[in-house]
Amino acid sequence: MSTVTTTEEAYTHCEAVTRSQAANFYYGIRLLSGTQRAAMCAVYAFARRIDDIGDGTLEHERKLTLLQEQADELAAIAPDAGGVGPTDQVMLALQDASVRFSLPLDSLQALIEGVRMDVGGVTYETFEELVGYCRHVAGAIGRVCAAIFGGRDGAAVSEEAFCLADDLGVALQLTNILRDVREDALNGRVYLPREDLRRFGLIGDPETDGEAEALVALQGAIDGADPDALAKLSLLVGFEGERAQQWFERIPSLGSLMDRRSAACVMAMAGIYRRVLDRIQSDPTRVAHSRVSLPAHEKAWVAARGMAGVGW
């Protein structure tokens, strides 16, 4: 963590992190005003830090310690916290953004809790449980972003906008889970609900087949050792993709609650992820072989359509 000198330098650091590590996200936020874009970069840099702790190679207990330290630092920048200001670049930028946009810092605490779930190896029996996880790690970010976007014509953010932004986070996270099936399985993680793994025959008895059996089935599909498992995985991914599409269908009305630039940002980010999802659904087997993504020119095209007010 870098020591801060000025708020401007803190924002510059956060933008550099965002530009280098969040291509999809950055294509969308380029459409915002400078102040909004800076705040979004502060939020992303913080979220990236939390994700890196969860995804890193440190021991379990060390990860939990670092997550608690970040939770404590987040609590310390709340408007009513008092005390000495942060000396870390990301936290200083986030504190400034929180003051400017009244960020719901409890949502960022929810993000930390979601990553604790990852560190603890939490798995999901039902789709509803998976959605709960998505709300922690992505819906929470959606709510923070809604505060930065603000309401239409300078109005306060409506509860409807916060709810729809949360839904957008779920849609994006479900897409990420499908896109990363291969990478997660190779790293020993299964996010797909066990009830759906059973529905498509990848695992069997609910009393005996858990995460270990699910990993064996997914890894067999991925490495080509079990063609039957690959066929079943393809059907499962298509099924979950349809569910994710239903979450995306809730999003267009979110743009009507925001100003033109903010709506364009939302449509650009949602459009990029929905095109990734469309690509996955056109050939669900591809998630077993590689990480599905869009070329830069296609992302730029989607962003331009968002700025022009054209939906996906």
C-alpha positions, 0 to 999 in steps of 0.5 A, spaced: 500 500 500 502 506 497 503 512 502 499 518 500 501 525 499 495 529 496 488 527 494 489 528 487 495 523 487 490 518 490 485 519 485 491 518 479 493 512 483 486 509 483 485 510 475 491 507 473 489 501 477 482 501 474 485 502 467 490 496 467 486 491 471 479 493 469 478 493 461 470 492 461 469 496 467 473 502 464 470 502 457 464 504 461 466 509 466 470 513 460 463 516 459 462 519 465 464 526 468 471 527 471 469 527 478 464 521 477 469 517 473 475 519 479 470 516 484 468 510 480 476 508 480 476 509 487 471 504 488 474 499 483 481 500 486 478 498 493 474 492 490 480 490 486 484 490 493 479 486 496 478 481 491 486 480 490 486 478 498 481 473 497 484 470 490 491 470 493 496 465 495 496 467 502 494 462 508 487 462 510 487 466 517 492 471 514 487 473 508 481 473 514 486 478 518 487 482 512 480 483 510 478 485 517 484 490 517 480 493 510 473 493 514 476 497 520 480 502 515 473 502 511 469 504 518 474 509 519 473 513 513 465 514 515 463 521 516 462 520 523 468 516 525 473 522 527 480 520 528 486 521 523 485 521 516 487 515 512 494 515 509 493 510 504 492 512 497 486 508 495 483 509 502 484 517 501 481 517 494 475 513 497 474 517 503 473 523 498 469 520 494 464 518 500 464 525 502 462 528 495 457 522 493 454 520 500 457 513 498 453 507 502 459 504 505 455 499 508 455 496 501 463 496 501 463 492 508 458 487 504 463 486 499 468 484 504 463 479 507 462 476 500 470 475 499 470 472 506 465 467 504 470 465 498 476 465 503 471 460 507 470 456 501 462 457 502 459 453 496 451 454 494 446 448 494 441 453 491 440 458 485 437 463 491 443 462 495 448 463 489 444 470 488 445 472 495 453 471 494 452 475 488 449 481 491 454 481 496 460 481 491 457 485 485 450 488 487 453 491 493 458 495 488 452 496 484 449 500 489 455 504 490 455 506 483 448 508 483 450 513 489 455 516 484 451 516 478 445 520 482 438 521 480 435 524 473 436 532 473 440 532 479 435 528 483 437 524 489 438 517 487 431 513 488 430 506 492 428 503 485 435 505 482 439 502 488 435 496 487 436 495 479 443 497 480 443 491 485 440 487 480 445 489 475 451 487 479 447 480 480 447 479 472 454 481 471 456 476 477 452 471 474 456 472 467 463 472 470 461 465 474 459 462 467 465 465 464 470 463 469 467 456 470 474 453 467 479 457 471 475 456 478 474 449 477 482 448 476 483 452 482 478 448 486 472 452 486 465 451 484 460 456 484 454 453 480 449 450 485 449 443 487 442 442 485 443 444 478 449 440 478 444 434 480 439 436 475 444 435 469 447 429 472 454 432 473 453 429 480 448 424 484 446 423 491 445 430 495 447 426 501 453 424 499 455 428 493 458 435 495 464 440 492 469 434 491 464 430 487 462 437 483 470 438 482 471 431 479 465 432 474 467 439 472 475 437 471 473 431 467 469 436 462 474 441 462 480 436 461 476 432 455 477 426 459 469 425 460 465 427 453 459 425 457 460 430 462 462 436 457 455 435 454 452 435 461 456 442 463 454 445 456 447 444 458 448 446 465 451 453 462 446 454 457 440 453 463 444 458 467 445 463 462 438 463 461 437 465 468 442 471 467 439 473 461 433 474 465 437 479 470 439 483 464 432 484 462 431 488 468 436 493 467 434 498 461 429 501 466 435 503 470 437 508 465 431 512 465 432 514 472 439 517 471 442 523 467 444 521 460 452 520 461 450 515 467 445 512 463 450 511 457 455 508 462 450 503 465 448 501 458 455 500 456 458 496 462 451 492 461 452 491 454 459 489 454 457 483 459 451 481 456 455 480 449 459 476 453 453 472 455 451 471 448 457 469 446 457 463 451 450 461 450 452 461 442 456 455 444 456 453 452 462 448 451 467 454 450 467 455 457 470 449 458 476 450 454 478 458 454 475 464 458 470 468 453 472 475 452 470 481 447 476 484 443 477 491 444 474 494 438 467 491 440 467 493 447 469 500 444 463 499 439 458 497 445 460 503 449 459 508 443 452 505 442 451 506 450 453 514 449 448 514 443 442 512 447 442 505 443 441 499 448 443 492 446 
